[in-house]
Structures are given as C-alpha cells and as structure tokens.
Amino acid sequence: MEKIKLSEVAFTNAPSSIIGLTADQNVAQVTVDSLSKVEYTALTSGTDKMRYTQLRYSTSSGAGSRILLFVPISGLTDKIDAAGVLGSLYVLRAGVGYSPMMAKADIVLFRSASYLIKDMNVTGGWGGGNNLVDFKLGHCRYNGELYLAIKFNTEFSITTCFQGFYTSDCVFRNVIEEDVTDWTEL
C-alpha cells in the first residue's frame, strides 16, 4: 500500500456519501443525494420564493410584550406572489424565578396585494401564572415597514422554533411591543 500525505489529496466541499446505521442497526453507505435536506427551495413557485426548514430558531430578550415578525409585506403587488409562512411554531420559556411556557401553534399566514390567508390552531400549550396561552396573528410596523406577525401573551424572554414552509423574505425576528406601531389583529 502506498502512503500519501493528506495535503496531496484533493477534497471537495460536498461529500458524495456517508456511512451510518440503518433502523435495524446494520452499517450502510448512503449517497448524500438520497438524504432528506434541511432546507428546500420550491421549483414551482412563480418567483422561486418558497423554502422549507426543519428548524428556524430565534430568541428574545428584554422586558415587554413579545411579538415575532414573520415577513415584511410593504409594497406587495399582483406581480409578486404571496409572502408568509405555513408550518408549526414552538414557543418555549423555562427557568428559575418565572413560570414556564410551552406551546405549539400550527400557522398559515400569507399575504399578497389582493388577499390574506390566515389560520392558527394552538394544538398544545401551557404557560404562565394563569396557565393560558393566547396568541394573536396580526400585522404591525417595525422600523417603518409593515410586517405579518404574531403576538404572544408573555413579557418574559422566549425562544421560538419554526418548522415548515416560508417565503425567502421572512425574517423571524423577535421584538417587544413597544418597538412596533400600528398593531392590528387579523
């Protein structure tokens, strides 16, 4: 067997296969192309804006009522397809000294120039001293721009995790209510 130096081997940034365990604990080599991807770009979208993610994570800090900005919607026209999200949002808060919150909300929130699609179903939730989870879909202005958003019934810092489809212009930014103007519940 001939020895070679690693510096003489050409590496690419994309491996062609990996070795792992199957469900029945057998060793198997799998091509990377056959694995499910974390990020997905839809080829059928008119403007190629749709994405899929298994985890879109964001945190908040500071005191004040919480709002998660999804996507800016200023300037949407009939020539640009919808902006928004379709998926599950997980909201987590835990720690010493305040009440924990755990909730899962299934959300559809899309906007185009001519119509709005909205729906939310909190499928599981527990939180706060009153044990109520009460989220509201809406829109508001942040730094002068109009956003689709969701308001949470907590003033404590939270972590949000999104799983599902979203348009590429989504920001998933946590802000406090005093930093937004013109909150309107949808």
Secondary structure as the mmCIF struct_conf table of DSSP 4:
data_model
#
loop_
_struct_conf.conf_type_id
_struct_conf.id
_struct_conf.beg_label_comp_id
_struct_conf.beg_label_asym_id
_struct_conf.beg_label_seq_id
_struct_conf.end_label_comp_id
_struct_conf.end_label_asym_id
_struct_conf.end_label_seq_id
HELX_RH_3T_P HELX_RH_3T_P1 LEU A 6 GLU A 8
BEND BEND1 VAL A 9 VAL A 9
BEND BEND2 ASN A 13 ALA A 14
BEND BEND3 SER A 16 SER A 16
STRN STRN1 SER A 17 LEU A 21
TURN_TY1_P TURN_TY1_P1 ALA A 23 ASP A 24
BEND BEND4 GLN A 25 GLN A 25
STRN STRN2 VAL A 27 THR A 31
HELX_RH_3T_P HELX_RH_3T_P2 VAL A 32 SER A 34
BEND BEND5 LEU A 35 LEU A 35
HELX_LH_PP_P HELX_LH_PP_P1 SER A 36 LYS A 37
BEND BEND6 VAL A 38 GLU A 39
STRN STRN3 TYR A 40 THR A 41
BEND BEND7 LEU A 43 SER A 45
TURN_TY1_P TURN_TY1_P2 GLY A 46 THR A 47
BEND BEND8 ASP A 48 ASP A 48
STRN STRN4 MET A 50 THR A 59
BEND BEND9 GLY A 62 GLY A 64
STRN STRN5 ARG A 66 PRO A 72
TURN_TY1_P TURN_TY1_P3 SER A 74 GLY A 75
TURN_TY1_P TURN_TY1_P4 ASP A 78 LYS A 79
BEND BEND10 ILE A 80 ILE A 80
STRN STRN6 ALA A 83 ARG A 93
TURN_TY1_P TURN_TY1_P5 VAL A 96 GLY A 97
BEND BEND11 TYR A 98 TYR A 98
STRN STRN7 MET A 101 ARG A 111
BEND BEND12 ALA A 113 SER A 114
STRN STRN8 LEU A 116 GLY A 127
BEND BEND13 GLY A 128 GLY A 128
TURN_TY1_P TURN_TY1_P6 GLY A 129 ASN A 130
STRN STRN9 LYS A 136 TYR A 142
TURN_TY1_P TURN_TY1_P7 ASN A 143 GLY A 144
STRN STRN10 GLU A 145 LYS A 151
BEND BEND14 ASN A 153 ASN A 153
BEND BEND15 PHE A 156 PHE A 156
STRN STRN11 THR A 159 THR A 167
TURN_TY1_P TURN_TY1_P8 SER A 168 ASP A 169
STRN STRN12 ARG A 173 ILE A 176
HELX_RH_3T_P HELX_RH_3T_P3 GLU A 177 ASP A 179
STRN STRN13 VAL A 180 GLU A 185
#
